[in-house]
């Protein structure tokens, strides 16, 4: 079984893929999806559970309720790990704390529910785990794709977030930027046109390559993906001073997306490459692997002003599993 190809199955079959004993890491979110995988985890197999929880004041009350549910599912095995989303150092400290705890407990198997991680937190976790990979036998990422985004809205009215209050380099992926080189921005687009617009206007690259998602994690995403692809292509023509292009990447197959991104970068090594993932967490994992392979690549993240708390997504009945250790072996 080649798990790095993002093996997809019914979430009720999750037990077939996880080890007999493992540590479980997840994140409390305002999205109901943060509960889906935890509810299908066999408590008897879990040695310890760590629940990441954002302590920022501007988060939804739903996050607090979901945090309490996650902690109660595993009773005395669970531990809340707080962090502040506004402070990237706080995120790093939380991630490092968890990894050190897992290692100190001599737990060799780790299962991570990445469904509702932010792109930034996921990338920081990937880098931290890669640096400590020799301590683990198994690292599995589990992803419950959304059945629907912007629940109940037509593609024309869909929104996941609005505004962009901060753009920052992801901790651990500083890359290199030489003043003599042109800047080439690669954006893996999704359903957030406004967020991408603010990002591109701030960076103002010489070259812009937009990624069009294909192979959705759920078939229901095909129609909105087509709609937003057309919107992005119309929009990129509004940047006459930039040399623009586009490419297709898989929303669900990590290895394919790694190859797609690397094919762009390999065409010209004399550029400053900046990659921004704004699609699924599986394609974000691919960005992390590419950046681990080539430390010169810069990875950026944009923090929205506000999320669509009440209707961001609904959970699907499926789960994708990725064997991260296999991916690390290819770095």
Secondary structure by P-SEA (a helix, b strand, c coil): ccccccccccccccccccccbbbbbbbbcccccccccccccccccccbbbbbbbccccccaaaaaaaaaaaaaacccbbbbbbbcccaaaaaaaaaaaaaaaaaacccbbbbccccccaaaaaaaaaaaaaacccccbbbbbbbccccccccccccccccccccccccccccccccccccbbbbbbbbccccaaaaaaaaaaacccbbbbbbbcccccccaaaaaaaaaaaaaaaaaccccccccccccccccaaaaaaaaaaaaacccccbbbbbbcccaaaaaaaaaaaaacccbbbbbbbbcccccccccccccbbbbbaaaaaaaac
